[in-house]
């Protein structure tokens, strides 16, 4: 997926979440907090699941951001906390195969990493001894 599409996918979801919070605030002002919380429970659950799936699909920074969100009980309703807390310890593993293939085929990247590893790590811990790059 290209960067522009990823950006708009994240933007659309965050805009939808923002509008859900805004709607909950308006309902809360008119009919009270408890009523608004019950009324918006399904919507928040749906949005939290969508955010969880987006984080798992995109990985990296999105997972870290959602892990942070899952710790903020003062900012997010319970459905977000419950669903996003699954990212604290149950994130699917990432395959290293594409990265190993990249290292095997790109000598410039391999030599740069090797130079850095020699400078930063002791010889016993160098990564090139664990991955045979041939």
N, C-alpha and C positions, 0 to 999 in steps of 0.2 A: 504494500500500500504506500503510495507516495506521501510526501510530507504535507502537502496541501489538504489532501483527503483526511489524513489523520488529524490535522489541526481542526478542520471543520467538524469532524465527528466528536472530538473532545469539546469543542465550543458549543455544539448543539446540546450535548448532554448537560454541561454545566449551566447553560441558559435554562434548560428545562428544570433542573434542580433549583436554580435561583427563583424561577417563577413559581415553583411549588412552595417554597418558603414564603414568598411574598403573598401568595394566596392564603396560606395558613395564617399569616399575620393579620390579613384583612378579616378573615373569618373569626379569628381570636378577638379582634377589636369589637366585632358586632355581637358574637354569641358566647364568648368566653373561651378560655384556653383548653379546657377539657373537651368541649365539643369540637374545637378545631383539631385537636390531637386525634380524636376518633375519626373524624371526617377524612383526615389526610393520611391515615395509617396505610391504606392500600397503595396510595400514590408514592409515599416514601419508601415502602417496601419494594415496589417496582423500580423506582429510581436507584435505590441502593444496589439491587441485583444488577441493573444495567451498568452501574459504576464499577462493581466488582468484576463483571465480565470484560469491561473495557480495560481495566487494569491488568487482568490476566492476559488479555490479547496483546496489549502494548508492552507490558513488562517494565522493567527499569524504574524510571522516575515515577511513572503512574502508580506502580505498586507502593513505592515509598510514600507518595502523597496520600494514598488511601490508607496506608498503615498509620500515618499521622492522623488522618481524619477519624480513624477508629478509636483513637485515644481521647478525642475531644468531646466528652459527654456534655460539656457546656455549650457546644455549637451545633451538634447534630442530634436528631431524634433517635430513639432506640433502634428502629430498623437499620439505620446506617451503622450504628455501633455493633450490632449483632452480626450483620452480614459482612461488613468490612473487617471485622476482627479475625475472620477466617484467613485474611492475608498475613496475619502476624506469624503463623507457623505452618500454614498449609499451602504455600505457593507451589505450583507445579514446577518441576526442575526444567532447566534450560539445557538443550542439547549442545554439547561443545563441538560436535562434528563440523559444522560450518566454519568455526573459528580455527580448528586444527587444519582443515583443508586450506584455508586462507594462508595460514602460516607456512604450510608446505609449498604452496605455489608462488607466494610473493616473497622473493628474497630480500627486497628492501625493508619490508616490515620485519621480517625475521632477523635481519642483521641489526636493526635499530633496537629491537627488544633484547637481543643478545647483548649488545653493548650496555644497555641500561641494567640488565640483570647482573652483568659482571661488575658494574660500578656499585650497585645497590645491595646485592646479596652475596653471601659467602659462597665459595665455589661448591660446597656440598648441597646448597639449596637451589642451584640454578635450574630453571625450568627446562632447559634443553636436554638435561639428563633424564627427565621424566617422559618427554615426548620425543620419540625418534623421528627426526625430520629428514633423515636420509640424505 
